[in-house]
Amino acid sequence: MQRFNQTKGVHTVQRMYGCELDDDDTTRGYTQYGYDGEDFVSFDLKTKTWIAAKPQAVITKNKWDPNAGNNDYWKNYLENTCIEWLKKYVSYGRETLERKVRPEASVLQKHSPSAEVVCHATGFFPKAVVISWQKDGEEVHENVELRETLPNQDGSFQKRSILTVPAEELQKHTYTCVIQHSSLEKELVLPVRDGAPIAIIVAVVAALVALVAVVAGIVVWKKKNSGFKPVPAKAPLKEILPPTTLEV
């Protein structure tokens, strides 16, 4: 605390260490300390020395660098022991951690307030996914908003990309959404269709509803005029019961 000119109050010292293993067997290890939420000092595996993140940590670095036994321990732990344990845990959860689930994808057009096309992929695993846009086979980078990858309740992920493009452009050119994921043998390509105006869609739906109503009316009218007569009220229906069991 004296190094930070602090004489009282509550302060926090944090320590974090671990290792990582890539698909190509590349490994990484780290051990570091923080003070009040900020980096303080960290260990360099290659040089087996400590890196001071703040001037106040230089004293600590100078104390720890000469401690060869401790530094050798950390190098061996992070490059060997930690990796061995990581492989064990991965093998225990391999079915879950290494599963690959294909994304379900769709393209949706929004006509207001601006002409937007949304490419949405969901239900995929693992998390890494690439969503891009193409215009006549060429990649499009302008007017593209790529949203953050979000988790689903079942442990899968979802992601969306939004392309802002005028309606006339959709008529003149071919736009496609391209999705790349490790579960796919080849990239998924979804064409953007120039959708019909909302007014036309509403009119078509209204016409179908009216047609159904007319057909239903004709059927009812034919039944009334086909000689069908309801059962008179004074002739009640009798319930047909199964025969009773005779006593022996």
Steps between C-alpha positions, in 0.01 A plus 500: 500500500788736572615476137166650394505760779203327663471495878148363553198354329417160352712384207511181295790285382407260220684199361417316180676212330412238240584346165350464153522224239415559133389244241853498353645415846634853548510579871497822698536557871467802724521605861446859605404722789272800518441775753161667536386365165806609299798299373794501739759238402502198263731208419682468166532130415769546236743698715383366839486855632227726631354799315398805703179658371541803728797687645391385845550136389869541411600425859306171484657412165850556635424274796348216296733491198799355694283221646594240237337211685160668509525613138598150381204361690257735326642427157471123552152529649357719223660313210457143627297435815223744414475371141477138621211588729333702227514200263342283768213741553449534126482121466238487777282754322601422142150411386373841609805717437585363156150454362415678178148618426396656170348847506141566398506810281246739353489832317240760593427831328389809688345777290480768767630736619797408278548217254678237709575136432566282805694174477440296815679178598403311814538165675864449401793368704787575555482877535730607215305600188552734205209683335572711192315661210560479126377712212520325163760266649717776649529558875319802645644680803320836493168554680541172688428470872627179660333427832660324795481121526243413767434177694176303476339323795607157369870593493510576127558847354338752270627791295361747251633740241303794361552644152347836412429514127247696287212300353603590146842347564337170590323503164812583298750271672521158663568519874582195710576428864792261548543302824815309590511260794706197600190277486450574129681309226460806280385853565128566525373748239160665540371718214320823578164509325346833411181462703158621388368825653307463825183645344493227236550229761215638713273519195571138407431380854174699512391352167567147625298563817210634293516198268486259794196685639319478165571127466377437855180692424432294188547173691254608771244611238521167316443306822188702579355436156586128471199374698692466823260521796594518865367241748168619651528622855218270618687187390781478756793275429527185710834401641611155385647312793693173497311189623510447874674198645257227610517368852580129531 
